């Protein structure tokens, strides 16, 4: 047993009760965290593989390095200023307390950040131990110890556990002021040195390592793994990780926590799930369903980490195929969980509904299936914020951070077995946002499935490529799904994974399964008898002013619905959808639904459910209906219409919309609608108006229009058109007959494309260099969508009891957890161009949310700015701007 009387590291507290006087000695808290990490490591083949994939030493040595460094995560707490944050505990522990020694001012104590300062102290100590003196108190020197480059990424990651992994060369000087008694600095340094030596003896020596050895490269998951381990070990109560105030052999203490407390808290958290043995694709399908040929092919894919790209028609079962391959990887110990990322909230909601029935087929024991917004299902006992530990807003303890992080449900998806989220939540893992690395851990230990991978702009692709690079680097797997993926984009995504062999082949087979990994594996296509039977969609191209239905077309839509048809009218702008829906409601008694993105989120969920109930696989088809919608219906929603009317959009998105036309086989359809017909509204001239601004690439719009108007026999052949039309529209070479305005517009688009890609890469580079943004939904939108998603509006009403939401809930009655949840449920996304009008009417908070105070009027609400503009909100129509 090591000496307990001379170890100065026992003079330091790690967690303390500010008022009650209790404390937990620092070395034992550090070992608590290491114990959680050790149990987690032993339970997760995924974590072990991630740390071992690029290492030349044995797995047992990698584990030793991991525990050694994680026990150093609070290195910065061996400092007088941190200890003085709870003076009562310091006075009980420190030998110089009460002796009149000169102490630092309160300002220095308040400003001290133990994470970044721990990085400073470790580098300074490491250099000193290796005979390298820093230049004064600065760490910016040209010479460095030979092993520093090996140690540097480890200590940067573990000391960044409070939200920001900083590079050592940018760590601020944390030296004590010269006005402070010099004995404190000496004691702090001695304690740190003794702690290093103690950990060397505890973790490194037993596996033949020492401080003189070079650790292997760490996994990119290290910072997130350390942070979550710290969160779990900081949940101190009378059962787990209870405060320990007297010296005890660190070896005995670690053994006890490793065998008792750490397994209990890890099980309590619900982080780890157990995958069932793979049962085949049929286990993911309804009992009466037969797997399609594409779905059966996934069983041929290699059972190792890699990038899988599934290209197949809309409605062909890509989701189940992806889940089947993910299940195979889970059962083989290649991943711990699944994250399903989608382009919009509506598609995420729809996917959650599909996965609810499948989660327990894949995992045992009621897995955590989590949605990245709204009323996500989670272990509420675990998220209870009851805790012990000092409360310091500038330097919060681990469980405080955990509670704050979990208070916004969008983040919980990274701590479950199956998480469903919008792509933004995944992209954050590579951007300068606080605790981004916790998302990185969630992604890296999961099979990442990205649906509708074609649906993003250049800025988001730049970020997605970095996500794929990091997923590959940490030994993870990714599955990309699309019906309409251009070959150039496929090659770009493959290159991000590190594959240089995938060529841009516009004539590749379709459907197609592509797998990229450490071994050569040929793409999988269907044989001729397996290929889906061709389907012909008739095209009716109408040139109309503003691409809006005229009276003749509106009358046809009404007649169709009144004769029993299910009709969809898809617009490119919310304003158009609201206006057209209002006109149709005035002219027919048939139900006219409206669905777009400008609802409060809680109302939008209701609208989504209504749309699926009416137009989904088991929709209410006893009478005709009309749905007026925007792009929210073109991705991942299982809807089925008899007739589709749509404004012109890029060919790949047009095909997505067409995928909702005659989507399911039915015994009969209304007379006159037995064949799929798509009516496309085109501009009268080569002027695409706001549609051109929304989609930016007017050459793609023009080319799509040309193919529509010249389609052979007025028909589009599927599935052949998926490859043929999309590759023609997105081909890099000019067609030769493109109008000058289209050529000029495309040149401008290419410039904007490069600017967006540069901005994305610049944001990625800044992740280690700048102070991170707070992890709020508004900042997430700002840094992942290049501001294209606009502004967040919170509509409220003033009442005698204070501000309340539109449905009556008082903000003042909500605790921190429920407030974050309700703000998410009551938020509305609006265009950035509305900012001028909203600034005159709204209060803007620190998270850049616009609080719009409205007045009730009948079933709705309104707010007026003199004669300039009126905003109206109704649960049925959403938020409208009326001049």
C-alpha positions in Angstrom: 0.0 0.0 0.0 1.3 3.4 -0.9 2.1 6.0 1.8 -0.9 8.0 2.8 0.9 10.6 5.0 3.2 12.3 2.6 1.0 12.4 -0.5 0.1 16.1 -0.8 -2.6 15.4 -3.4 -5.0 14.4 -0.5 -5.0 18.1 0.6 -7.3 18.9 -2.3 -11.1 18.5 -2.7 -12.6 17.6 -6.1 -16.3 18.0 -5.3 -17.8 19.9 -2.4 -21.1 21.1 -1.0 -20.9 24.9 -0.8 -23.1 25.3 2.2 -23.2 22.0 3.9 -19.5 21.7 4.3 -19.1 18.2 2.8 -16.4 17.4 0.3 -15.0 14.6 -1.9 -11.2 14.4 -2.1 -9.9 15.2 -5.6 -7.9 12.0 -6.2 -11.0 9.9 -5.5 -13.2 11.8 -7.8 -10.6 11.4 -10.5 -10.6 7.7 -9.8 -14.4 7.6 -9.9 -14.3 8.9 -13.5 -11.5 6.4 -14.4 -13.6 3.6 -12.9 -16.6 4.5 -15.1 -14.3 4.7 -18.1 -12.9 1.3 -17.3 -16.3 -0.4 -16.9 -17.5 1.3 -20.1 -14.4 0.2 -22.0 -14.8 -3.4 -20.9 -18.5 -3.4 -21.9 -18.0 -1.9 -25.4 -16.2 -3.6 -28.2 -16.9 -0.4 -30.2 -15.0 1.8 -27.8 -12.1 -0.7 -27.6 -11.8 -0.9 -31.4 -11.9 2.8 -31.8 -8.9 3.3 -29.5 -7.0 0.3 -30.9 -7.4 0.7 -34.6 -4.4 3.0 -35.1 -2.3 1.8 -32.1 0.8 -0.5 -32.3 0.6 -1.5 -28.6 -1.6 -4.1 -27.0 -5.2 -3.5 -26.0 -4.4 -3.9 -22.3 -1.8 -1.1 -22.7 -4.2 1.2 -24.5 -6.7 0.7 -21.7 -4.0 1.6 -19.2 -3.1 4.8 -21.1 -6.8 5.7 -21.3 -7.4 5.3 -17.6 -4.2 7.2 -16.8 -5.2 10.2 -18.8 -8.8 10.2 -17.8 -7.7 10.3 -14.1 -5.8 13.5 -15.1 -8.9 15.3 -16.5 -9.2 17.5 -13.4 -5.4 18.3 -13.3 -6.3 22.0 -13.1 -8.1 21.5 -9.7 -4.6 21.1 -8.1 -4.6 24.9 -7.8 -5.2 27.3 -5.0 -7.8 29.3 -6.9 -10.0 26.4 -7.6 -9.7 25.2 -4.0 -10.8 28.6 -2.8 -14.1 28.3 -4.7 -15.4 26.5 -1.6 -13.3 28.1 1.1 -14.8 26.0 3.9 -13.4 22.8 2.3 -10.1 24.4 1.6 -9.7 25.5 5.2 -10.3 22.0 6.4 -7.7 20.5 4.1 -4.8 22.8 3.3 -1.9 23.0 5.7 -1.4 26.7 5.1 -5.0 27.6 5.8 -5.4 30.1 8.7 -1.7 31.0 8.7 -2.2 34.5 7.3 -0.5 33.6 3.9 -1.3 36.0 1.1 -4.2 34.7 -1.1 -5.3 35.6 -4.6 -8.1 38.2 -5.0 -11.7 37.0 -5.4 -11.7 38.0 -9.0 -8.9 35.6 -9.9 -10.8 32.8 -8.0 -14.0 33.5 -9.8 -12.3 33.6 -13.2 -10.3 30.5 -12.8 -11.2 27.7 -15.2 -9.8 24.4 -14.2 -10.1 22.7 -17.6 -8.0 25.1 -19.7 -5.7 25.8 -16.7 -5.1 22.1 -16.2 -3.8 22.0 -19.8 -1.5 24.9 -19.1 -0.2 23.3 -15.9 0.3 19.9 -17.4 2.3 21.3 -20.3 4.5 23.3 -17.9 5.0 20.4 -15.6 5.7 18.0 -18.5 8.3 20.3 -19.9 10.0 20.7 -16.5 10.0 17.0 -15.8 11.8 16.4 -19.1 14.4 19.1 -18.5 12.8 21.7 -20.8 12.2 25.1 -19.2 9.5 27.3 -20.7 10.3 30.9 -21.7 9.3 32.7 -18.5 5.7 31.8 -17.8 4.9 31.4 -21.5 4.5 28.1 -23.2 5.1 29.5 -26.7 8.6 28.1 -27.2 10.3 26.6 -30.3 11.9 23.6 -28.6 9.9 20.8 -26.9 10.5 17.3 -25.3 10.6 14.5 -27.8 7.5 12.8 -26.5 5.3 15.9 -26.2 3.7 15.4 -29.6 2.5 12.0 -28.4 1.2 13.2 -25.0 -0.3 16.5 -26.3 -3.6 15.2 -28.0 -4.4 13.1 -25.0 -4.1 15.8 -22.4 -5.9 18.4 -24.7 -8.8 16.0 -25.0 -9.3 15.1 -21.3 -8.8 18.7 -20.0 -11.4 19.9 -22.5 -14.2 18.0 -20.8 -16.0 21.2 -19.8 -17.0 21.9 -23.3 -14.0 23.1 -25.3 -11.0 21.1 -26.5 -8.2 23.7 -26.8 -4.8 23.2 -28.3 -2.0 23.5 -25.8 -0.3 26.4 -27.7 -3.4 28.5 -27.1 -3.9 27.8 -23.4 -3.9 31.0 -21.4 -1.1 31.5 -18.8 -2.5 30.3 -15.5 0.4 31.2 -13.2 -0.4 32.5 -9.8 0.0 36.2 -9.3 3.3 37.3 -7.7 1.3 38.9 -4.9 0.3 35.3 -3.7 2.5 33.6 -1.2 4.9 31.5 -3.2 4.5 28.4 -1.1 1.1 27.8 -2.6 2.6 27.3 -6.1 5.2 25.0 -4.8 2.7 22.9 -2.9 0.4 22.7 -6.0 3.2 21.6 -8.2 4.3 19.0 -5.7 0.8 17.6 -5.5 0.5 17.4 -9.2 3.8 15.6 -9.5 2.8 13.2 -6.8 -0.5 12.5 -8.5 1.3 11.8 -11.8 3.6 9.4 -10.1 0.7 7.7 -8.3 -1.2 7.2 -11.5 1.9 5.9 -13.2 2.2 3.2 -10.5 -1.5 2.4 -10.5 -2.2 2.1 -14.2 1.1 2.1 -16.3 3.5 0.0 -14.3 1.3 -3.1 -14.2 1.3 -3.3 -18.0 5.0 -2.5 -18.5 4.6 1.2 -19.2 6.0 4.4 -17.5 6.0 8.2 -17.9 9.0 7.7 -20.2 6.9 5.9 -22.9 5.0 7.4 -25.7 1.2 6.8 -25.7 -0.4 5.7 -29.0 -2.6 8.1 -31.0 -5.9 8.6 -29.1 -9.3 8.0 -30.7 -11.2 11.0 -31.8 -13.8 9.8 -29.3 -11.5 10.5 -26.3 -12.9 14.0 -25.3 -16.5 12.8 -25.4 -15.7 9.6 -23.7 -13.9 11.4 -20.9 -16.7 14.0 -20.6 -19.6 11.6 -20.3 -17.6 9.4 -17.9 -17.1 12.5 -15.8 -20.8 13.3 -15.9 -21.7 9.9 -14.7 -19.1 9.8 -12.0 -20.2 13.2 -10.8 -23.7 12.0 -9.9 -22.7 11.7 -6.2 -25.3 10.5 -3.8 -25.6 8.2 -0.8 -25.5 5.1 -3.1 -23.0 5.8 -5.8 -19.7 7.8 -5.6 -20.5 9.1 -2.2 -18.1 11.7 -0.8 -14.9 10.3 0.6 -13.0 12.5 3.0 -10.2 10.4 4.4 -7.0 9.0 2.8 -7.3 5.5 1.4 -5.1 3.4 -0.8 -5.9 4.6 -4.3 -5.6 1.0 -5.6 -8.1 -0.2 -3.1 -10.4 2.7 -3.8 -10.3 2.2 -7.6 -11.0 -1.5 -7.2 -14.0 -0.8 -5.1 -15.5 1.8 -7.5 -14.7 -0.3 -10.5 -16.6 -3.3 -9.1 -19.5 -1.6 -7.5 -20.4 2.1 -8.2 -19.3 2.3 -11.8 -21.3 -0.7 -13.1 -24.4 0.6 -11.2 -24.2 4.1 -12.6 -23.6 2.9 -16.1 -26.6 0.6 -16.0 -28.6 3.4 -14.4 -27.8 5.8 -17.2 -29.2 3.6 -20.0 -26.2 4.3 -22.2 -25.4 0.7 -23.0 -27.8 -1.6 -24.7 -27.5 -5.2 -25.9 -28.3 -6.0 -29.5 -30.2 -9.2 -30.3 -28.7 -11.7 -32.7 -29.4 -10.6 -36.3 -32.6 -12.2 -37.4 -32.6 -11.1 -41.1 -34.4 -8.4 -43.0 -37.8 -10.2 -42.6 -37.7 -9.4 -38.8 -37.9 -5.7 -39.7 -40.9 -6.1 -42.1 -44.6 -6.7 -41.4 -45.5 -10.3 -41.1 -47.2 -10.5 -44.5 -44.4 -8.5 -46.4 -41.8 -10.1 -48.6 -38.3 -8.5 -48.7 -37.6 -6.9 -52.0 -34.4 -8.0 -53.8 -32.4 -4.9 -52.8 -33.2 -5.6 -49.1 -31.9 -9.1 -49.2 -28.6 -8.0 -50.7 -27.4 -6.2 -47.5 -26.6 -9.6 -46.0 -23.7 -9.8 -48.5 -22.0 -6.6 -47.2 -18.8 -7.0 -45.1 -19.2 -7.2 -41.4 -16.7 -4.5 -40.6 -16.6 -0.7 -40.4 -17.1 1.0 -43.7 -19.2 3.5 -45.7 -22.3 2.0 -47.4 -24.3 3.9 -50.0 -27.7 2.7 -50.9 -29.2 4.1 -54.1 -32.7 2.9 -54.8 -36.1 4.3 -55.8 -38.4 6.1 -53.4 -40.5 3.6 -51.5 -38.2 0.6 -52.2 -37.4 -0.2 -48.6 -34.0 1.6 -48.2 -34.8 2.4 -44.5 -35.3 -1.3 -43.6 -32.3 -2.3 -45.7 -30.1 0.3 -43.8 -31.5 -0.9 -40.4 -30.8 -4.5 -41.3 -27.1 -3.8 -42.1 -26.9 -1.6 -38.9 -28.3 -4.5 -36.9 -25.7 -6.9 -38.4 -23.0 -4.5 -37.3 -24.4 -4.1 -33.8 -24.7 -7.9 -33.4 -21.1 -8.3 -34.5 -19.9 -5.8 -31.9 -19.0 -3.2 -34.6 -21.2 -0.5 -33.0 -23.2 0.2 -29.9 -26.1 2.2 -31.2 -27.8 3.7 -34.2 -28.2 7.4 -35.1 -30.7 8.2 -37.9 -30.2 11.7 -39.3 -32.8 13.3 -41.6 -33.1 16.6 -43.4 -36.1 18.1 -41.6 -38.1 17.9 -38.4 -41.0 16.4 -40.3 -39.0 13.6 -41.7 -37.4 12.9 -38.3 -40.9 12.7 -36.7 -42.1 10.3 -39.4 -38.9 8.1 -39.0 -39.5 7.9 -35.2 -42.9 6.5 -35.8 -41.4 3.8 -38.1 -38.6 2.9 -35.7 -40.7 2.6 -32.6 -42.0 -0.8 -33.6 -38.5 -1.9 -34.7 -36.3 -0.8 -31.8 -37.2 -3.8 -29.6 -36.6 -6.2 -32.5 -33.0 -5.0 -32.6 -32.2 -4.4 -28.9 -33.1 -6.2 -25.7 -34.6 -4.7 -22.5 -36.6 -1.7 -23.6 -34.0 0.3 -25.5 -33.9 4.1 -25.3 -35.4 5.3 -28.6 -34.9 9.1 -28.6 -36.1 11.9 -30.8 -34.0 15.0 -31.2 -36.9 17.3 -30.5 -40.2 17.4 -28.8 -41.3 14.9 -26.2 -38.5 12.5 -26.5 -38.7 9.3 -24.4 -35.8 9.1 -22.0 -34.9 7.8 -18.5 -36.4 10.6 -16.5 -34.9 9.2 -13.3 -31.5 9.6 -14.8 -32.2 13.1 -15.9 -33.2 14.1 -12.4 -31.0 17.1 -11.5 -30.6 16.1 -7.9 -26.9 16.2 -7.2 -24.1 16.9 -4.7 -21.3 19.2 -5.6 -20.3 22.8 -5.6 -22.5 25.1 -7.7 -20.4 27.5 -9.7 -21.8 29.1 -12.9 -18.4 29.8 -14.3 -16.9 26.4 -13.5 -19.8 23.9 -13.1 -19.2 20.3 -12.0 -19.8 17.3 -14.2 -23.3 16.5 -13.2 -24.4 20.1 -13.5 -23.1 20.1 -17.1 -24.9 16.8 -17.7 -28.2 18.2 -16.5 -27.8 21.3 -18.6 -26.9 19.3 -21.6 -29.8 16.8 -21.2 -32.3 19.7 -20.5 -32.6 20.2 -24.2 -34.0 17.0 -25.7 -32.3 17.5 -29.0 -29.1 16.3 -27.5 -30.3 13.2 -25.8 -30.3 11.2 -29.0 -26.5 10.7 -28.6 -27.0 8.9 -25.3 -29.5 6.2 -26.4 -29.6 3.0 -28.4 -31.5 4.5 -31.3 -31.5 8.3 -31.9 -33.5 10.1 -34.6 -32.5 13.6 -35.3 -32.2 16.3 -38.0 -28.8 16.4 -39.7 -27.9 19.6 -37.9 -27.4 17.7 -34.6 -24.8 15.5 -36.3 -23.0 18.3 -38.0 -22.4 20.1 -34.7 -19.9 17.3 -33.8 -17.3 19.0 -36.1 -18.1 22.7 -35.3 -17.1 25.2 -32.6 -20.0 24.6 -30.4 -19.7 23.7 -26.7 -19.6 20.0 -26.0 -19.6 19.2 -29.7 -17.4 16.2 -28.8 -20.2 14.5 -26.8 -22.2 14.4 -30.1 -19.0 13.1 -31.7 -18.9 10.3 -29.2 -22.5 9.5 -29.9 -21.9 9.4 -33.7 -18.7 7.6 -33.5 -20.0 4.7 -31.4 -23.0 4.4 -33.6 -23.9 3.3 -37.1 -24.7 6.7 -38.6 -27.5 6.5 -41.1 -28.1 9.7 -43.2 -31.3 9.6 -45.2 -32.0 11.8 -48.3 -28.3 12.5 -48.5 -28.9 14.5 -51.7 -31.0 17.1 -49.9 -28.3 19.5 -48.6 -26.5 22.5 -49.9 -22.8 23.0 -50.5 -22.1 24.4 -47.0 -23.8 21.4 -45.3 -22.0 19.0 -47.6 -18.7 20.5 -46.5 -19.7 19.7 -42.9 -21.0 16.3 -43.7 -17.8 15.4 -45.4 -15.9 16.2 -42.2 -18.3 14.1 -40.2 -17.6 11.2 -42.5 -13.8 11.8 -42.2 -14.1 11.6 -38.4 -16.4 8.6 -38.5 -13.8 6.8 -40.6 -11.0 8.0 -38.4 -12.6 6.6 -35.2 -13.4 3.2 -36.8 -17.1 3.8 -37.2 -19.6 3.0 -39.9 -22.0 5.2 -42.0 -24.9 4.4 -44.3 -26.0 7.0 -46.8 -29.5 6.7 -48.5 -30.8 8.4 -51.6 -33.0 7.7 -54.5 -31.5 10.6 -56.5 -27.7 10.9 -55.8 -25.7 12.4 -58.7 -22.5 10.6 -59.5 -20.4 13.7 -58.8 -21.8 13.9 -55.3 -21.3 10.2 -54.7 -17.7 10.5 -55.6 -17.3 13.5 -53.3 -18.7 11.7 -50.3 -16.6 8.6 -51.0 -13.5 10.8 -51.1 -14.4 12.2 -47.7 -14.4 8.7 -46.4 -10.8 8.3 -47.8 -11.8 6.2 -50.8 -10.1 7.4 -54.1 -11.3 4.5 -56.2 -14.9 5.4 -56.6 -15.3 7.0 -60.0 -17.9 9.4 -61.2 -19.9 6.9 -63.3 -23.1 8.5 -64.7 -24.1 5.2 -66.3 -23.7 3.0 -63.2 -26.4 0.4 -62.5 -29.5 1.4 -60.6 -30.5 0.4 -57.9 -27.0 0.0 -56.4 -25.4 -1.0 -53.1 -21.8 0.4 -52.7 -19.6 -0.5 -49.8 -16.2 1.2 -49.1 -13.8 0.0 -46.5 -10.4 -1.5 -45.9 -10.9 -4.2 -48.5 -12.0 -4.1 -52.1 -15.6 -5.0 -52.4 -17.6 -4.8 -55.7 -20.8 -2.8 -55.9 -24.0 -4.9 -55.7 -26.6 -4.5 -58.4 -29.8 -6.4 -59.2 -30.1 -9.0 -61.9 -32.5 -8.3 -64.8 -35.3 -10.5 -63.3 -34.8 -8.7 -59.9 -35.0 -5.2 -61.3 -38.3 -3.5 -60.5 -41.0 -3.4 -63.2 -40.8 -0.1 -65.0 -43.4 2.5 -64.1 -44.4 5.3 -66.4 -45.5 8.6 -64.9 -47.4 10.9 -67.3 -46.2 14.5 -67.3 -48.5 17.5 -67.8 -46.3 20.6 -68.1 -48.3 23.9 -67.7 -46.8 27.4 -68.2 -48.5 29.6 -65.7 -47.9 33.1 -64.4 -45.8 32.9 -61.2 -46.0 29.1 -61.5 -49.3 29.3 -59.6 -52.6 27.4 -60.4 -55.0 29.5 -62.4 -58.8 29.3 -62.1 -59.0 26.5 -64.6 -56.5 24.3 -62.7 -58.0 25.2 -59.4 -61.4 24.0 -60.7 -59.9 20.7 -61.9 -58.3 20.2 -58.4 -61.7 20.7 -56.8 -63.5 18.4 -59.2 -60.9 15.7 -58.6 -61.3 15.9 -54.8 -65.0 16.0 -55.0 -64.9 12.8 -57.2 -62.9 11.0 -54.5 -59.3 11.6 -55.5 -56.5 12.3 -53.1 -54.7 15.4 -54.5 -51.5 17.0 -53.5 -50.5 20.6 -54.4 -46.8 21.2 -53.6 -45.5 24.7 -53.5 -41.9 26.0 -53.1 -42.9 28.8 -50.6 -45.0 28.8 -47.5 -46.8 32.0 -48.5 -47.9 30.4 -51.7 -49.2 27.3 -49.9 -51.2 29.4 -47.4 -52.7 31.5 -50.1 -53.7 28.6 -52.4 -55.1 26.6 -49.5 -57.3 29.6 -48.5 -58.6 29.9 -52.1 -59.4 26.2 -52.3 -61.2 26.2 -49.0 -63.5 28.9 -50.3 -64.5 26.9 -53.4 -65.0 23.3 -52.2 -66.6 21.4 -49.3 -63.9 18.7 -49.7 -61.3 18.7 -46.9 -58.3 20.9 -47.7 -55.3 20.3 -45.5 -52.3 22.6 -45.2 -48.8 21.5 -44.2 -45.6 23.5 -44.1 -42.7 24.3 -41.8 -44.0 27.6 -40.3 -45.9 26.2 -37.3 -45.1 26.0 -33.7 -43.3 22.7 -33.4 -46.0 21.2 -31.2 -48.7 22.2 -33.8 -46.6 20.9 -36.6 -46.5 17.5 -35.0 -50.3 17.5 -34.9 -50.4 18.5 -38.6 -47.9 15.8 -39.5 -50.0 13.1 -37.8 -53.1 14.4 -39.5 -51.4 14.2 -42.9 -50.1 10.7 -42.3 -53.6 9.6 -41.0 -55.2 10.9 -44.2 -52.6 10.2 -46.9 -50.4 7.5 -45.4 -50.5 3.7 -46.1 -53.6 3.3 -44.1 -55.1 6.7 -45.0 -58.7 7.7 -44.8 -59.6 7.4 -48.5 -63.4 7.1 -48.1 -63.7 10.6 -49.6 -61.5 12.9 -51.7 -59.1 15.3 -50.1 -56.6 18.0 -51.0 -53.3 18.6 -49.3 -51.5 21.9 -50.0 -47.9 21.5 -48.8 -44.4 22.7 -49.2 -41.1 20.7 -49.5 -41.8 19.1 -46.1 -43.7 16.2 -47.9 -41.0 15.4 -50.4 -38.6 13.6 -48.0 -39.1 10.4 -46.1 -42.8 10.7 -45.6 -44.8 7.6 -46.6 -47.7 9.4 -48.4 -49.8 8.3 -51.4 -51.7 10.6 -53.7 -53.8 9.9 -56.8 -52.8 13.1 -58.6 -49.9 15.4 -57.9 -49.6 19.1 -58.8 -46.3 20.7 -58.1 -44.3 23.8 -58.9 -41.1 23.3 -60.8 -38.1 22.3 -58.7 -34.7 20.6 -59.4 -35.1 17.2 -61.0 -33.9 15.1 -58.0 -36.4 16.9 -55.7 -39.1 16.6 -58.4 -38.6 12.8 -58.4 -38.9 12.8 -54.6 -42.2 14.5 -54.9 -43.3 12.1 -57.7 -42.4 9.3 -55.2 -45.6 10.2 -53.3 -47.7 9.6 -56.5 -49.4 6.1 -56.6 -46.8 5.0 -53.9 -48.7 2.0 -52.8 -50.5 -0.7 -54.8 -54.3 -0.4 -54.4 -57.1 -2.5 -55.7 -58.7 0.6 -57.3 -58.4 4.4 -57.6 -61.0 7.0 -58.5 -62.1 7.1 -62.2 -59.7 9.1 -64.3 -56.8 8.6 -61.8 -55.9 5.0 -62.4 -52.6 6.1 -63.9 -50.0 8.3 -62.1 -50.1 11.8 -63.5 -47.9 14.7 -62.4 -48.8 18.2 -63.3 -45.8 20.5 -63.2 -46.2 24.3 -63.1 -43.6 26.1 -65.2 -42.8 29.8 -65.6 -44.1 31.6 -68.6 -40.6 32.8 -69.4 -37.1 32.0 -68.2 -37.7 33.7 -64.9 -37.9 31.5 -61.8 -38.6 34.3 -59.3 -38.3 33.2 -55.6 -38.0 29.6 -56.7 -34.7 30.6 -58.3 -33.5 32.1 -55.0 -34.6 29.1 -53.0 -32.8 26.6 -55.2 -30.0 29.0 -56.4 -28.8 26.8 -59.3 -31.1 28.1 -62.1 -29.3 25.9 -64.6 -30.6 22.8 -62.9 -34.1 24.4 -62.9 -33.8 25.2 -66.7 -32.5 21.8 -67.6 -35.3 20.1 -65.6 -37.8 22.2 -67.4 -36.3 21.2 -70.8 -36.5 17.5 -70.0 -40.1 17.8 -68.9 -41.3 19.6 -71.9 -39.4 17.2 -74.3 -40.2 14.0 -72.5 -40.9 11.1 -74.9 -44.6 10.5 -75.2 -45.0 13.0 -72.2 -43.8 10.3 -69.8 -41.0 9.7 -67.3 -39.8 6.1 -67.1 -38.9 4.9 -63.6 -36.5 3.6 -62.3 -34.4 4.4 -65.4 -35.0 8.1 -65.1 -33.4 8.2 -61.6 -30.0 7.7 -63.2 -30.6 9.1 -66.8 -32.4 12.4 -66.0 -30.4 13.3 -62.9 -27.0 12.7 -64.5 -28.0 14.8 -67.5 -29.3 17.7 -65.4 -26.2 17.7 -63.1 -23.6 17.1 -65.8 -20.8 19.6 -65.6 -20.5 20.2 -69.3 -22.7 22.9 -70.8 -25.5 21.8 -73.0 -24.8 24.4 -75.6 -28.3 25.9 -76.0 -28.6 27.3 -72.5 -29.8 30.9 -72.4 -27.3 33.6 -71.4 -29.2 34.3 -68.2 -28.9 30.6 -67.2 -25.2 30.5 -68.0 -24.5 33.7 -66.0 -26.7 32.5 -63.1 -24.8 29.2 -63.0 -21.4 31.0 -63.0 -22.6 33.0 -60.0 -23.9 29.8 -58.4 -20.5 28.2 -58.8 -18.8 31.1 -57.1 -21.3 30.9 -54.2 -20.7 27.2 -54.0 -17.0 27.7 -53.5 -17.6 30.4 -50.9 -20.0 28.1 -49.0 -17.5 25.2 -49.1 -14.8 27.5 -47.8 -17.0 28.8 -45.0 -17.7 25.2 -44.0 -14.1 24.3 -43.9 -13.2 27.4 -42.0 -15.8 26.6 -39.4 -14.3 23.1 -39.0 -10.8 24.6 -38.6 -12.0 27.0 -36.0 -13.4 24.2 -33.8 -10.1 24.0 -31.9 -9.2 27.7 -32.1 -12.1 29.9 -31.0 -14.2 30.1 -27.9 -17.2 27.8 -28.7 -20.7 29.0 -29.2 -23.2 28.0 -26.5 -25.0 24.8 -27.4 -28.4 26.3 -28.1 -30.8 25.4 -30.9 -30.4 28.8 -32.4 -26.6 28.6 -32.6 -26.9 25.1 -34.0 -29.0 26.4 -36.8 -26.7 29.3 -37.4 -23.5 27.3 -37.8 -25.0 24.3 -39.6 -27.3 25.9 -42.1 -25.4 28.9 -43.2 -28.3 31.0 -41.9 -30.6 29.6 -44.6 -33.1 28.4 -42.0 -33.6 32.0 -40.8 -34.9 33.0 -37.4 -36.5 31.4 -34.4 -39.8 33.0 -33.2 -41.4 32.3 -29.9 -45.0 33.6 -29.9 -46.3 34.5 -26.5 -49.2 36.4 -24.8 -49.0 38.8 -21.9 -51.3 37.8 -19.0 -51.8 39.2 -15.5 -49.8 36.2 -14.2 -46.9 36.9 -16.7 -46.0 35.7 -20.1 -47.7 32.5 -21.3 -47.5 30.4 -24.5 -50.4 30.5 -26.9 -52.0 27.5 -25.4 -52.0 28.9 -21.9 -48.8 27.5 -20.2 -47.1 30.1 -18.0 -43.4 30.4 -18.5 -42.9 31.3 -14.9 -44.3 27.9 -13.8 -41.6 25.9 -15.6 -38.4 24.5 -14.1 -35.2 24.6 -16.2 -35.8 21.2 -17.7 -39.4 21.9 -18.8 -38.6 25.4 -20.0 -36.1 24.2 -22.5 -38.5 21.5 -23.7 -41.5 24.0 -24.0 -39.4 26.6 -25.8 -38.5 23.9 -28.4 -42.2 22.9 -28.7 -43.3 26.5 -29.1 -40.7 27.7 -31.6 -41.3 28.6 -35.2 -38.7 28.9 -38.0 -39.2 31.9 -40.2 -37.2 33.4 -43.2 -34.2 35.5 -42.3 -35.7 38.3 -44.5 -38.3 38.8 -41.8 -35.8 40.2 -39.4 -36.5 43.8 -40.2 -40.2 43.5 -39.5 -39.7 41.3 -36.4 -37.1 43.6 -34.8 -39.7 46.3 -34.5 -42.1 44.0 -32.7 -40.0 41.5 -30.8 -37.7 41.2 -27.9 -34.5 39.4 -28.9 -32.9 37.2 -26.2 -29.3 36.1 -25.8 -30.0 33.0 -27.8 -31.2 35.1 -30.8 -34.8 34.0 -30.3 -37.4 36.6 -31.3 -40.2 36.8 -28.7 -43.3 37.9 -30.5 -46.0 39.2 -28.1 -49.4 38.6 -29.7 -53.1 39.3 -28.9 -55.8 36.7 -28.9 -58.5 37.0 -31.6 -61.0 34.2 -31.9 -59.2 30.9 -32.3 -56.0 32.6 -33.4 -53.7 35.4 -32.4 -52.3 38.5 -34.2 -49.8 41.3 -33.7 -49.8 44.6 -35.7 -47.1 47.2 -36.4 -49.2 50.2 -37.2 -50.2 50.0 -40.9 -46.9 48.3 -42.0 -47.4 44.6 -41.3 -49.6 42.2 -39.4 -48.5 38.7 -38.2 -51.3 36.2 -37.6 -51.0 32.8 -36.0 -53.5 30.0 -36.2 -52.9 26.3 -35.4 -54.4 25.4 -38.8 -52.6 27.9 -41.0 -49.4 28.6 -39.0 -47.7 32.0 -38.9 -48.6 34.4 -41.7 -47.3 37.8 -42.6 -50.0 40.1 -44.0 -49.1 43.5 -45.4 
